[in-house]
Amino acid sequence: MPGFNERVYSLVRRIPRGKVLTYGRVAALLGVPR
């Protein structure tokens, strides 16, 4: 099971150039909203 940081990096790498996601949205997409 990947660590939390690996999950974050994996998600953030898939954000298209020019697209903006808040920290809260990234957390929600990872299933850890808090």
N, CA, C and O atoms as a Maestro MAE file, in Angstrom:
{
 s_m_m2io_version
 :::
 2.0.0
}

f_m_ct {
 s_m_title
 :::
 protein
 m_atom[136] {
  # First column is atom index #
  i_m_mmod_type
  r_m_x_coord
  r_m_y_coord
  r_m_z_coord
  i_m_residue_number
  s_m_chain_name
  s_m_pdb_residue_name
  s_m_pdb_atom_name
  i_m_atomic_number
  :::
  1 25 0.860 -1.183 0.000 1 A "MET " " N  " 7
  2 3 0.000 0.000 0.000 1 A "MET " " CA " 6
  3 2 0.900 1.238 0.000 1 A "MET " " C  " 6
  4 15 1.777 1.377 0.853 1 A "MET " " O  " 8
  5 25 0.675 2.127 -0.960 2 A "PRO " " N  " 7
  6 3 1.528 3.309 -1.030 2 A "PRO " " CA " 6
  7 2 1.334 4.208 0.187 2 A "PRO " " C  " 6
  8 15 0.250 4.276 0.766 2 A "PRO " " O  " 8
  9 25 2.402 4.889 0.556 3 A "GLY " " N  " 7
  10 3 2.326 5.839 1.655 3 A "GLY " " CA " 6
  11 2 1.532 7.070 1.251 3 A "GLY " " C  " 6
  12 15 1.242 7.287 0.075 3 A "GLY " " O  " 8
  13 25 1.188 7.867 2.246 4 A "PHE " " N  " 7
  14 3 0.384 9.059 1.999 4 A "PHE " " CA " 6
  15 2 1.075 9.993 1.003 4 A "PHE " " C  " 6
  16 15 0.447 10.470 0.057 4 A "PHE " " O  " 8
  17 25 2.363 10.251 1.215 5 A "ASN " " N  " 7
  18 3 3.080 11.159 0.311 5 A "ASN " " CA " 6
  19 2 3.066 10.649 -1.119 5 A "ASN " " C  " 6
  20 15 2.896 11.431 -2.054 5 A "ASN " " O  " 8
  21 25 3.240 9.361 -1.299 6 A "GLU " " N  " 7
  22 3 3.208 8.782 -2.648 6 A "GLU " " CA " 6
  23 2 1.848 8.988 -3.292 6 A "GLU " " C  " 6
  24 15 1.759 9.285 -4.483 6 A "GLU " " O  " 8
  25 25 0.788 8.832 -2.510 7 A "ARG " " N  " 7
  26 3 -0.571 9.037 -3.038 7 A "ARG " " CA " 6
  27 2 -0.762 10.491 -3.454 7 A "ARG " " C  " 6
  28 15 -1.350 10.774 -4.497 7 A "ARG " " O  " 8
  29 25 -0.260 11.412 -2.629 8 A "VAL " " N  " 7
  30 3 -0.382 12.841 -2.955 8 A "VAL " " CA " 6
  31 2 0.369 13.143 -4.249 8 A "VAL " " C  " 6
  32 15 -0.187 13.763 -5.155 8 A "VAL " " O  " 8
  33 25 1.632 12.709 -4.344 9 A "TYR " " N  " 7
  34 3 2.429 12.983 -5.542 9 A "TYR " " CA " 6
  35 2 1.794 12.376 -6.783 9 A "TYR " " C  " 6
  36 15 1.795 12.992 -7.848 9 A "TYR " " O  " 8
  37 25 1.255 11.179 -6.650 10 A "SER " " N  " 7
  38 3 0.616 10.520 -7.784 10 A "SER " " CA " 6
  39 2 -0.579 11.331 -8.285 10 A "SER " " C  " 6
  40 15 -0.770 11.491 -9.491 10 A "SER " " O  " 8
  41 25 -1.373 11.837 -7.357 11 A "LEU " " N  " 7
  42 3 -2.540 12.642 -7.734 11 A "LEU " " CA " 6
  43 2 -2.110 13.974 -8.338 11 A "LEU " " C  " 6
  44 15 -2.620 14.379 -9.382 11 A "LEU " " O  " 8
  45 25 -1.184 14.648 -7.691 12 A "VAL " " N  " 7
  46 3 -0.764 15.978 -8.135 12 A "VAL " " CA " 6
  47 2 -0.111 15.919 -9.515 12 A "VAL " " C  " 6
  48 15 -0.276 16.839 -10.317 12 A "VAL " " O  " 8
  49 25 0.623 14.854 -9.795 13 A "ARG " " N  " 7
  50 3 1.245 14.713 -11.127 13 A "ARG " " CA " 6
  51 2 0.204 14.629 -12.235 13 A "ARG " " C  " 6
  52 15 0.494 14.971 -13.382 13 A "ARG " " O  " 8
  53 25 -0.994 14.184 -11.910 14 A "ARG " " N  " 7
  54 3 -2.033 14.033 -12.941 14 A "ARG " " CA " 6
  55 2 -2.849 15.308 -13.163 14 A "ARG " " C  " 6
  56 15 -3.707 15.339 -14.045 14 A "ARG " " O  " 8
  57 25 -2.597 16.353 -12.382 15 A "ILE " " N  " 7
  58 3 -3.324 17.611 -12.575 15 A "ILE " " CA " 6
  59 2 -2.776 18.271 -13.845 15 A "ILE " " C  " 6
  60 15 -1.574 18.512 -13.949 15 A "ILE " " O  " 8
  61 25 -3.650 18.562 -14.802 16 A "PRO " " N  " 7
  62 3 -3.172 19.166 -16.055 16 A "PRO " " CA " 6
  63 2 -2.556 20.547 -15.821 16 A "PRO " " C  " 6
  64 15 -2.958 21.275 -14.913 16 A "PRO " " O  " 8
  65 25 -1.589 20.886 -16.646 17 A "ARG " " N  " 7
  66 3 -0.955 22.200 -16.579 17 A "ARG " " CA " 6
  67 2 -2.028 23.284 -16.711 17 A "ARG " " C  " 6
  68 15 -2.873 23.215 -17.603 17 A "ARG " " O  " 8
  69 25 -1.995 24.268 -15.840 18 A "GLY " " N  " 7
  70 3 -2.959 25.360 -15.879 18 A "GLY " " CA " 6
  71 2 -4.190 25.121 -15.021 18 A "GLY " " C  " 6
  72 15 -4.946 26.056 -14.758 18 A "GLY " " O  " 8
  73 25 -4.404 23.891 -14.581 19 A "LYS " " N  " 7
  74 3 -5.548 23.566 -13.720 19 A "LYS " " CA " 6
  75 2 -5.154 23.831 -12.270 19 A "LYS " " C  " 6
  76 15 -4.013 23.588 -11.875 19 A "LYS " " O  " 8
  77 25 -6.088 24.321 -11.494 20 A "VAL " " N  " 7
  78 3 -5.815 24.645 -10.094 20 A "VAL " " CA " 6
  79 2 -6.696 23.796 -9.192 20 A "VAL " " C  " 6
  80 15 -7.909 23.720 -9.388 20 A "VAL " " O  " 8
  81 25 -6.078 23.154 -8.199 21 A "LEU " " N  " 7
  82 3 -6.817 22.436 -7.165 21 A "LEU " " CA " 6
  83 2 -6.350 22.953 -5.813 21 A "LEU " " C  " 6
  84 15 -5.156 23.164 -5.603 21 A "LEU " " O  " 8
  85 25 -7.279 23.156 -4.909 22 A "THR " " N  " 7
  86 3 -6.909 23.579 -3.560 22 A "THR " " CA " 6
  87 2 -6.385 22.383 -2.775 22 A "THR " " C  " 6
  88 15 -6.605 21.232 -3.150 22 A "THR " " O  " 8
  89 25 -5.688 22.676 -1.680 23 A "TYR " " N  " 7
  90 3 -5.225 21.601 -0.799 23 A "TYR " " CA " 6
  91 2 -6.418 20.789 -0.308 23 A "TYR " " C  " 6
  92 15 -6.350 19.565 -0.204 23 A "TYR " " O  " 8
  93 25 -7.512 21.487 -0.008 24 A "GLY " " N  " 7
  94 3 -8.708 20.801 0.476 24 A "GLY " " CA " 6
  95 2 -9.277 19.844 -0.557 24 A "GLY " " C  " 6
  96 15 -9.718 18.747 -0.215 24 A "GLY " " O  " 8
  97 25 -9.269 20.252 -1.814 25 A "ARG " " N  " 7
  98 3 -9.790 19.393 -2.887 25 A "ARG " " CA " 6
  99 2 -8.890 18.177 -3.089 25 A "ARG " " C  " 6
  100 15 -9.376 17.065 -3.294 25 A "ARG " " O  " 8
  101 25 -7.583 18.393 -3.030 26 A "VAL " " N  " 7
  102 3 -6.651 17.269 -3.153 26 A "VAL " " CA " 6
  103 2 -6.908 16.275 -2.028 26 A "VAL " " C  " 6
  104 15 -6.977 15.068 -2.257 26 A "VAL " " O  " 8
  105 25 -7.049 16.790 -0.814 27 A "ALA " " N  " 7
  106 3 -7.304 15.919 0.341 27 A "ALA " " CA " 6
  107 2 -8.611 15.153 0.162 27 A "ALA " " C  " 6
  108 15 -8.674 13.956 0.442 27 A "ALA " " O  " 8
  109 25 -9.652 15.839 -0.304 28 A "ALA " " N  " 7
  110 3 -10.944 15.182 -0.500 28 A "ALA " " CA " 6
  111 2 -10.838 14.078 -1.555 28 A "ALA " " C  " 6
  112 15 -11.409 13.000 -1.385 28 A "ALA " " O  " 8
  113 25 -10.120 14.341 -2.631 29 A "LEU " " N  " 7
  114 3 -9.951 13.331 -3.676 29 A "LEU " " CA " 6
  115 2 -9.189 12.113 -3.166 29 A "LEU " " C  " 6
  116 15 -9.384 11.001 -3.657 29 A "LEU " " O  " 8
  117 25 -8.321 12.328 -2.181 30 A "LEU " " N  " 7
  118 3 -7.572 11.219 -1.592 30 A "LEU " " CA " 6
  119 2 -8.366 10.503 -0.506 30 A "LEU " " C  " 6
  120 15 -7.943 9.466 0.004 30 A "LEU " " O  " 8
  121 25 -9.525 11.068 -0.158 31 A "GLY " " N  " 7
  122 3 -10.355 10.436 0.865 31 A "GLY " " CA " 6
  123 2 -9.950 10.779 2.285 31 A "GLY " " C  " 6
  124 15 -10.319 10.079 3.228 31 A "GLY " " O  " 8
  125 25 -9.190 11.856 2.438 32 A "VAL " " N  " 7
  126 3 -8.768 12.306 3.771 32 A "VAL " " CA " 6
  127 2 -9.020 13.815 3.902 32 A "VAL " " C  " 6
  128 15 -8.075 14.603 3.938 32 A "VAL " " O  " 8
  129 25 -10.280 14.205 3.973 33 A "PRO " " N  " 7
  130 3 -10.615 15.630 3.940 33 A "PRO " " CA " 6
  131 2 -10.121 16.445 5.132 33 A "PRO " " C  " 6
  132 15 -10.186 17.674 5.102 33 A "PRO " " O  " 8
  133 25 -9.638 15.795 6.165 34 A "ARG " " N  " 7
  134 3 -9.124 16.571 7.311 34 A "ARG " " CA " 6
  135 2 -7.728 16.195 7.609 34 A "ARG " " C  " 6
  136 15 -7.127 16.739 8.536 34 A "ARG " " O  " 8
  :::
 }
 m_bond[135] {
  # First column is bond index #
  i_m_from
  i_m_to
  i_m_order
  :::
  1 1 2 1
  2 2 3 1
  3 3 4 2
  4 3 5 1
  5 5 6 1
  6 6 7 1
  7 7 8 2
  8 7 9 1
  9 9 10 1
  10 10 11 1
  11 11 12 2
  12 11 13 1
  13 13 14 1
  14 14 15 1
  15 15 16 2
  16 15 17 1
  17 17 18 1
  18 18 19 1
  19 19 20 2
  20 19 21 1
  21 21 22 1
  22 22 23 1
  23 23 24 2
  24 23 25 1
  25 25 26 1
  26 26 27 1
  27 27 28 2
  28 27 29 1
  29 29 30 1
  30 30 31 1
  31 31 32 2
  32 31 33 1
  33 33 34 1
  34 34 35 1
  35 35 36 2
  36 35 37 1
  37 37 38 1
  38 38 39 1
  39 39 40 2
  40 39 41 1
  41 41 42 1
  42 42 43 1
  43 43 44 2
  44 43 45 1
  45 45 46 1
  46 46 47 1
  47 47 48 2
  48 47 49 1
  49 49 50 1
  50 50 51 1
  51 51 52 2
  52 51 53 1
  53 53 54 1
  54 54 55 1
  55 55 56 2
  56 55 57 1
  57 57 58 1
  58 58 59 1
  59 59 60 2
  60 59 61 1
  61 61 62 1
  62 62 63 1
  63 63 64 2
  64 63 65 1
  65 65 66 1
  66 66 67 1
  67 67 68 2
  68 67 69 1
  69 69 70 1
  70 70 71 1
  71 71 72 2
  72 71 73 1
  73 73 74 1
  74 74 75 1
  75 75 76 2
  76 75 77 1
  77 77 78 1
  78 78 79 1
  79 79 80 2
  80 79 81 1
  81 81 82 1
  82 82 83 1
  83 83 84 2
  84 83 85 1
  85 85 86 1
  86 86 87 1
  87 87 88 2
  88 87 89 1
  89 89 90 1
  90 90 91 1
  91 91 92 2
  92 91 93 1
  93 93 94 1
  94 94 95 1
  95 95 96 2
  96 95 97 1
  97 97 98 1
  98 98 99 1
  99 99 100 2
  100 99 101 1
  101 101 102 1
  102 102 103 1
  103 103 104 2
  104 103 105 1
  105 105 106 1
  106 106 107 1
  107 107 108 2
  108 107 109 1
  109 109 110 1
  110 110 111 1
  111 111 112 2
  112 111 113 1
  113 113 114 1
  114 114 115 1
  115 115 116 2
  116 115 117 1
  117 117 118 1
  118 118 119 1
  119 119 120 2
  120 119 121 1
  121 121 122 1
  122 122 123 1
  123 123 124 2
  124 123 125 1
  125 125 126 1
  126 126 127 1
  127 127 128 2
  128 127 129 1
  129 129 130 1
  130 130 131 1
  131 131 132 2
  132 131 133 1
  133 133 134 1
  134 134 135 1
  135 135 136 2
  :::
 }
}
